[in-house]
Amino acid sequence: MGILEVSNVNKRFGGLQALGNVNLDIAKGTVHAIIGPNGAGKSTLLNCLIGKLIPDTGTVMFNGISVLGRKPYEINQLGISRVFQTPEIFGNLTVFENMLIPCFAKRDGSFRMHALESIAAERDIIEKAEHMLAEVNMSDKRHMTASSLSRGDKRRLEMAMCLVQEPKLLLLDEPTAGMARADTNNTIDLLNQIHDSREITMVIIEHDMHVVFSLAKRITVLAQGTPLVEDTPDNIKGHPKVKEAYLGEAAA
């Protein structure tokens, strides 16, 4: 039994079948990519994985617990964090102040407000935030305003804000969207580093095949809301249906 199990999930929006009988069994510690063209159902599936959408039929279980209908802070408490297509950070705060937000979040999803002068009394939290910034190579940017960061560094900051909560599952929605190739490659290196050091399970929704084949250990290809094939990257590259319908030259 995997850490994340999707069983017989179906979802319709009016007359549109967004997901049709989706089944996934994602092993603990793996990096699993979900790919397919626009309209294939990737975002709908991701929103089901975080409880934002409730499927018409089927279940989504994380460590044996249903995620369906849960509030965002409850999803975080289960050990699931999500990285969005557009980095979700607080642009008017410094990098370090952004890091303190998840550290001070309460279990009910609210936030314990502190004057910055009083935070010095909570050295354990400060050290945890500083350690996480060092892990993503952003210690030298701790005093910068978040809005002034490059797209790649904004992504690094968002991932650090997720990882400081010590999730068991990290969901990444096109983590390199809008990045230059150098930032994309740096993000790939960072994600591989995080996976190797923490053995965290990752599920990636992605269009960029360079990113997919640089990270994923297993790949599921969606076609019109239904899984077409699931296999290793090497087998996906050579699969005739996948190569013809989705990957084209990127599979060569």
WOPE-V121642 format. One record per pair of residues at least 6 apart in sequence whose C-alpha atoms are under 7 Angstrom apart, sorted by the first residue. I is the first residue (numbers start at 1). J is the second residue. D is the distance in whole Angstrom. If there is no record, write none. Layout:
i=<I:I>
j=<J:J>
d=<D:D>
This chain:
i=<2:2:2:2:3:3:3:3:3:4:4:4:4:4:5:5:5:5:5:5:6:6:6:6:6:6:6:7:7:7:7:7:7:8:8:8:8:8:8:9:9:9:9:9:9:9:9:9:10:10:10:10:10:10:10:10:11:11:11:11:11:11:12:12:17:18:18:18:19:19:19:20:20:21:22:22:28:29:29:29:30:30:30:31:31:31:31:31:31:31:32:32:32:32:32:32:32:33:33:33:33:33:33:33:33:34:34:34:34:34:34:34:35:35:35:35:35:35:36:36:36:36:37:39:40:40:40:40:41:41:41:42:47:48:48:49:50:50:51:51:51:51:52:54:54:60:60:60:61:67:73:73:79:79:79:80:80:80:80:81:81:81:81:81:82:82:82:83:83:83:83:83:83:84:84:85:85:85:85:87:87:87:88:89:89:90:90:91:91:91:92:92:92:93:93:94:94:94:94:94:95:95:95:95:95:95:96:96:99:99:100:102:102:103:104:104:105:105:106:129:132:132:133:133:136:136:151:152:152:168:168:169:169:169:170:170:170:171:171:171:172:172:172:173:173:173:174:174:174:176:188:188:192:206:209:213:216:217:217:218:218:218:219:219:219:219:220:220:220:220:221:221:221:221:222:236:237:237:243>
j=<25:26:27:28:26:27:28:62:63:25:26:61:62:63:24:25:26:60:61:62:22:23:24:25:59:60:61:22:23:24:58:59:60:21:22:23:57:58:59:19:20:21:22:23:55:57:58:59:19:20:21:22:55:56:57:58:17:18:19:20:55:56:18:19:225:41:224:225:41:225:226:225:226:226:226:227:201:199:200:201:201:202:217:201:202:203:215:216:217:218:202:203:204:216:217:218:219:203:204:205:212:216:218:219:220:42:204:205:206:219:220:221:205:206:207:220:221:222:221:222:223:246:246:224:222:223:224:225:222:224:225:205:53:54:55:60:67:75:67:68:69:70:69:68:69:66:67:68:67:75:108:109:167:168:169:167:168:169:170:162:167:169:170:171:170:171:172:158:159:171:172:173:175:172:173:173:174:175:177:154:155:158:158:98:158:98:146:145:146:147:145:146:147:145:146:142:143:144:145:146:141:142:143:144:145:146:142:143:129:161:129:161:165:125:111:112:111:112:112:164:160:164:139:160:156:160:179:179:183:200:201:200:201:202:201:202:203:202:203:204:203:204:205:204:205:206:204:205:206:184:211:215:215:212:250:233:233:232:233:231:232:233:230:231:232:233:227:229:230:231:227:228:229:230:228:242:243:251:251>
d=<5:5:4:6:6:6:5:6:5:6:5:6:5:6:6:5:6:6:5:7:7:5:5:6:6:5:7:7:5:7:6:5:7:5:5:6:7:5:7:7:7:5:5:7:6:6:4:6:5:5:5:7:6:6:5:6:6:6:5:7:5:5:5:7:7:5:7:5:6:4:6:5:5:7:6:6:6:5:5:4:5:6:6:6:5:6:7:5:5:7:6:5:6:5:6:5:6:6:5:6:6:6:6:5:6:7:6:5:7:6:5:6:6:6:6:6:5:6:6:5:6:6:7:7:6:5:4:5:7:7:5:7:5:6:7:6:7:7:5:4:5:6:7:6:6:6:6:7:6:7:7:5:4:5:6:5:6:5:6:6:6:6:5:6:6:5:6:7:7:6:5:6:7:7:5:5:5:6:6:6:6:6:6:7:6:6:7:7:5:4:6:7:6:6:6:7:5:5:4:5:7:5:6:6:6:5:5:6:6:6:7:6:7:6:6:6:5:6:7:7:6:6:5:7:6:7:6:7:5:6:6:6:5:6:6:5:6:6:5:6:6:5:6:6:5:7:7:5:5:5:7:7:7:7:6:6:7:6:6:6:5:6:6:6:6:6:7:6:4:7:6:6:6:6:6:7:6:5:6>
